[in-house]
Amino acid sequence: MDALARLTSKGQITVPKAVRDALDLQTGDNLHFRVEGEVVVLAKTPDLLDLAGSVPVPPQVQGRSWEEIRDAAWVRQWQDREP
């Protein structure tokens, strides 16, 4: 899909409706701009709260505090380095 927009004197653009519809953009959504040479890639960024529960928690760490999990990871890392 191609769409055109005009840059205002304040450096603002209106995202064309076709693009808003294609990305399911809503008021308040965050957008990410990446410059690749002379091209800009626009992407909708997810709300981090929407990602809650999307990564399974291994049974061996369920119910443990973040500090316990982090400390155990550090111990494993240093144990793996020992000859």
C-alpha angles and dihedrals in degrees: 000000000000125000134171131220133175123232114231125220087260092057094254131136134191111231105233116249093242090058093044089052094046092052094036089235118185132186109284096023116141119236130202121212119199121185115214107180106297093346130086120208115206121200136173110240118217122242104249090227088061088061094058109124094012093111115061116235112227112242093238092065101036111122094016122119121250089247091056092048093047093047092050090050091052091050091050091048093054093043090054090055095054114100 
